[in-house]
Amino acid sequence: MIYYLLLCKSITYAQHTARVLERVGISGIVTRLPKKIATEGCAYCVRVSGRYISDALVAVRNAGITDIRVFAQYADGNLSEVDA
């Protein structure tokens, strides 16, 4: 199964993003950014199931959250950045 990581600049932004998703019925888990893609100290992300990514991106944009990067996380652990 593919998961998507919505990268946020702080834990506060990640928590806000997760609450926005929760309001529209999408489960998002706040977690630390994998070391493979962490370029700075304390980066956090919200992990979303692949089946909900389209709705999740619409929800965060409608909430005014525009400064996030999105990575696909594959079953084998590989990550790749996707255009959001």
PERADA-V838798 format. One record per residue. D_CENTER is the distance of its C-alpha to the mean C-alpha in Angstrom with 2 decimals. Layout:
BEGIN
D_CENTER ; D_CENTER
END
This chain:
BEGIN
15.53 ; 12.50 ; 8.98 ; 5.91 ; 3.44 ; 1.72 ; 4.99 ; 7.25 ; 10.97 ; 12.00 ; 11.75 ; 13.19 ; 10.58 ; 7.86 ; 10.61 ; 11.38 ; 8.11 ; 8.54 ; 12.15 ; 11.77 ; 10.20 ; 12.95 ; 15.52 ; 15.12 ; 15.21 ; 11.77 ; 10.94 ; 7.68 ; 8.44 ; 8.17 ; 9.20 ; 10.63 ; 9.55 ; 11.82 ; 15.08 ; 15.26 ; 12.98 ; 13.50 ; 15.99 ; 16.53 ; 17.30 ; 14.91 ; 11.35 ; 8.59 ; 4.91 ; 3.67 ; 4.90 ; 6.23 ; 9.65 ; 10.75 ; 13.30 ; 11.25 ; 8.96 ; 11.79 ; 12.36 ; 8.86 ; 9.05 ; 12.59 ; 12.03 ; 9.92 ; 12.51 ; 15.28 ; 14.39 ; 14.86 ; 11.46 ; 11.95 ; 11.31 ; 7.76 ; 7.61 ; 6.12 ; 7.54 ; 9.26 ; 10.43 ; 13.94 ; 16.33 ; 18.31 ; 15.60 ; 15.49 ; 12.55 ; 12.79 ; 11.27 ; 11.45 ; 12.71 ; 10.80
END
